[in-house]
Amino acid sequence: MVLALASRYVVNRETYNSSMCHATISLLAQRIHAGDPLDQDEITAISGWQAEVRWQFIDILFLSPLGRRWLRARLLNVLPAPERAALAERLLDWIEDFDPLHRDRSIRELVSALPEETFDRVLVWLAGTNAAGAVWERVAGTSRAALREAALHVLHHGTPLARETMIYLLLLDPEHPDLLSTEDRTALLVEMLVDPDPEVRGHAAELAAESDPELLLTELDTFLYDESERVRAAAWATAFAADHGAAAERAARLVADEGAPLSIRRSALCALGERLSTEQIAPLLALLVTNPERTLAEDAAELLWRQHRHPLPAQSAVQSPHPAVREIGERLLHPTHGSPAAGGDRPGAPSSAFYRNLLGVRKKLKRSKD
């Protein structure tokens, strides 16, 4: 308490600039390092110090994360413009302060204080840090042309995290739905669909399926074979929306193509399972549950269990060479707790084996009494 009072007294004296001493600077810095915030009058007084003295004070605060946060949050905005820009540039040196997993509101003040040339130079890096939101707000405040140029620049040169963060903030964030024009949005999607990162392509394909399906339809073969499952799913959704019958035939042929990669066949089967009726898909599932490829057979059995219970594939599943598939078939056809939709019985059903067994027991008991 005495320390705080003493430092407040000194910082408010009119003679502070001429009589500044290292001890006083240290006392103020200690207060900030200890989490004891200075009041606004004290901060205003610091902004009036001689620049040389003030930088002695700033150099001490550079030594701790708490000190640097105070500089960003409290001091930047009250400094003369040249000194403000110089301090913002110096604060870029501590990369650990820009951890994308650590949110820090003071970073926004730093981004707004950076000189234009410096901001342009570090934009790609900052776009992958906890400063990303402030970066795109600053760019969006200039012009749509600048926003498009910056977004394309990050797509071409940024890290995967920078690109994914940019996609969310510019294309998905509900708080900023109209930052990009329709033309700019399409231009970004075109670039994103050929991005080397599967997550970026996945985002792009899902967005294109909703707003620009032609981007997928014109290169459908490419997207149906993409290594990203999200891209393939979006491509199948677009294909079925454009021509349901043609897409169903294409997917069925692809599932049956033993020369196609397994992941591609599985995506085609998933697309069929989501969009065909049980009667339509039952013959295909009946074939697949006995397929020598275990993963494909298990996928078919999972569709049978979750969505498409039908006697034909259920009876076929019991004959499968794969234990997990046989188990599903046997459960569906179990005489006491099977699924009627799959050809099994429910306990107590008049036609069930369980019910018939109960009737037989009652008849035996009656005869024994007689």
Order of alpha helices (4+ residues) and beta strands (2+ residues): alpha-alpha-alpha-alpha-alpha-alpha-alpha-alpha-alpha-alpha-alpha-alpha-alpha-alpha-alpha-alpha-alpha-alpha-alpha-alpha-alpha-alpha-alpha-alpha
